[in-house]
Amino acid sequence: MSSQPVSAQPANAQSRYEVTRAQLPLSCPLPEMALWNSHPRVYLPIEEDGGESQCPYCGAVFVLK
């Protein structure tokens, strides 16, 4: 049996993600992504970075809406 929710998105499927303040604190992969095939979770300081952060592991860019 899998412990991942059926609706989990594949991790790192996109190179750019828009996030809202409701999703803070921001981490990559996002909580709704499957983690089994991704990198370790890293928290990104999107507010301190001017509303845009890049993951040091996968290069995904996150933009605060």
Backbone as CSV, one residue per row, in Angstrom:
resi,resn,N_x,N_y,N_z,CA_x,CA_y,CA_z,C_x,C_y,C_z
1,MET,0.818,-1.188,0.000,0.000,0.000,0.000,0.859,1.247,0.000
2,SER,0.470,2.239,-0.756,1.197,3.500,-0.812,0.714,4.437,0.281
3,SER,1.653,5.166,0.875,1.276,6.138,1.898,1.040,7.521,1.303
4,GLN,1.281,7.685,0.006,1.063,8.968,-0.660,-0.396,9.124,-1.034
5,PRO,-0.945,10.339,-0.897,-2.325,10.555,-1.324,-2.473,10.331,-2.822
6,VAL,-3.618,9.861,-3.234,-3.863,9.576,-4.646,-3.732,10.840,-5.489
7,SER,-4.077,11.988,-4.928,-4.064,13.229,-5.685,-2.711,13.935,-5.676
8,ALA,-1.655,13.314,-5.160,-0.348,13.961,-5.080,0.186,14.269,-6.474
9,GLN,0.687,15.485,-6.622,1.307,15.885,-7.877,2.706,15.287,-7.947
10,PRO,3.198,15.034,-9.143,4.592,14.613,-9.233,5.484,15.772,-8.786
11,ALA,6.528,15.482,-8.058,7.447,16.529,-7.616,8.246,17.057,-8.794
12,ASN,8.490,18.326,-8.787,9.337,18.980,-9.778,8.866,18.775,-11.215
13,ALA,7.555,18.734,-11.416,6.999,18.532,-12.750,7.048,19.808,-13.581
14,GLN,7.170,20.935,-12.939,7.225,22.219,-13.632,8.520,22.924,-13.253
15,SER,8.860,23.969,-14.006,10.045,24.733,-13.648,9.674,26.069,-13.010
16,ARG,8.377,26.431,-13.010,7.922,27.685,-12.410,6.586,27.435,-11.723
17,TYR,6.483,27.888,-10.476,5.270,27.721,-9.690,4.857,29.068,-9.110
18,GLU,3.565,29.359,-9.147,3.034,30.531,-8.464,2.462,30.070,-7.137
19,VAL,2.828,30.762,-6.069,2.357,30.408,-4.736,1.706,31.632,-4.089
20,THR,0.857,31.369,-3.105,0.184,32.442,-2.383,0.723,32.520,-0.956
21,ARG,0.385,33.589,-0.261,0.814,33.738,1.138,0.238,32.628,2.017
22,ALA,-0.893,32.064,1.635,-1.483,30.961,2.396,-0.589,29.715,2.359
23,GLN,0.302,29.616,1.387,1.194,28.469,1.257,2.523,28.657,1.994
24,LEU,2.694,29.789,2.677,3.936,30.046,3.400,3.902,29.352,4.753
25,PRO,4.994,28.901,5.310,6.332,28.984,4.763,6.478,28.072,3.540
26,LEU,7.231,28.535,2.585,7.392,27.853,1.304,8.481,26.804,1.385
27,SER,8.171,25.624,0.874,9.186,24.581,0.782,9.125,23.949,-0.596
28,CYS,10.246,23.415,-1.013,10.310,22.651,-2.259,10.852,21.280,-1.873
29,PRO,10.180,20.234,-2.282,8.915,20.175,-2.984,7.769,20.692,-2.110
30,LEU,6.715,21.167,-2.776,5.531,21.639,-2.072,4.874,20.477,-1.324
31,PRO,4.152,20.755,-0.241,3.538,19.669,0.549,2.615,18.747,-0.249
32,GLU,1.971,19.251,-1.292,1.058,18.397,-2.061,1.769,17.543,-3.115
33,MET,3.083,17.649,-3.197,3.849,16.858,-4.164,4.304,15.543,-3.543
34,ALA,4.414,14.531,-4.373,4.958,13.249,-3.936,6.448,13.421,-3.649
35,LEU,6.908,12.927,-2.523,8.307,13.123,-2.132,9.205,11.931,-2.417
36,TRP,8.667,10.792,-2.680,9.480,9.582,-2.766,10.528,9.630,-3.871
37,ASN,10.285,10.441,-4.914,11.236,10.478,-6.026,11.843,11.857,-6.206
38,SER,11.910,12.622,-5.134,12.389,13.987,-5.236,13.600,14.191,-4.331
39,HIS,13.998,15.439,-4.217,15.116,15.801,-3.353,14.621,16.075,-1.931
40,PRO,15.523,16.233,-0.974,15.103,16.563,0.392,14.342,17.892,0.416
41,ARG,13.417,18.023,1.345,12.646,19.259,1.463,13.567,20.390,1.918
42,VAL,13.448,21.527,1.242,14.217,22.714,1.591,13.235,23.880,1.687
43,TYR,13.406,24.713,2.709,12.534,25.876,2.883,13.167,27.067,2.194
44,LEU,12.336,27.815,1.458,12.818,28.934,0.649,12.320,30.260,1.218
45,PRO,13.217,31.240,1.397,12.845,32.536,1.978,12.265,33.483,0.928
46,ILE,11.122,33.141,0.373,10.556,33.877,-0.752,10.246,35.337,-0.402
47,GLU,9.784,35.606,0.809,9.484,36.997,1.190,10.768,37.820,1.277
48,GLU,11.806,37.253,1.849,13.082,37.957,1.966,13.779,38.099,0.614
49,ASP,13.442,37.221,-0.326,14.051,37.247,-1.660,13.284,38.139,-2.636
50,GLY,12.372,38.966,-2.141,11.654,39.890,-3.019,10.488,39.267,-3.763
51,GLY,9.964,38.150,-3.268,8.797,37.534,-3.895,9.113,36.478,-4.928
52,GLU,10.382,36.129,-5.072,10.767,35.077,-6.016,11.956,34.324,-5.445
53,SER,11.868,32.993,-5.441,12.962,32.143,-4.942,13.190,30.990,-5.900
54,GLN,14.425,30.513,-5.916,14.771,29.361,-6.738,15.291,28.250,-5.849
55,CYS,14.816,27.041,-6.100,15.242,25.883,-5.326,16.690,25.530,-5.696
56,PRO,17.559,25.391,-4.683,18.950,25.040,-4.978,19.138,23.601,-5.456
57,TYR,18.147,22.735,-5.222,18.259,21.337,-5.652,17.807,21.134,-7.092
58,CYS,16.583,21.561,-7.394,16.007,21.238,-8.710,15.927,22.433,-9.650
59,GLY,16.155,23.642,-9.133,16.130,24.828,-9.985,14.734,25.408,-10.222
60,ALA,13.709,24.825,-9.622,12.343,25.344,-9.796,12.267,26.764,-9.228
61,VAL,11.546,27.630,-9.942,11.385,29.012,-9.523,9.985,29.169,-8.937
62,PHE,9.903,29.811,-7.788,8.640,30.063,-7.115,8.402,31.560,-7.070
63,VAL,7.206,31.976,-7.479,6.833,33.387,-7.523,5.633,33.598,-6.605
64,LEU,5.749,34.583,-5.716,4.679,34.893,-4.788,3.643,35.767,-5.479
65,LYS,2.383,35.303,-5.486,1.304,36.066,-6.132,0.760,37.093,-5.178
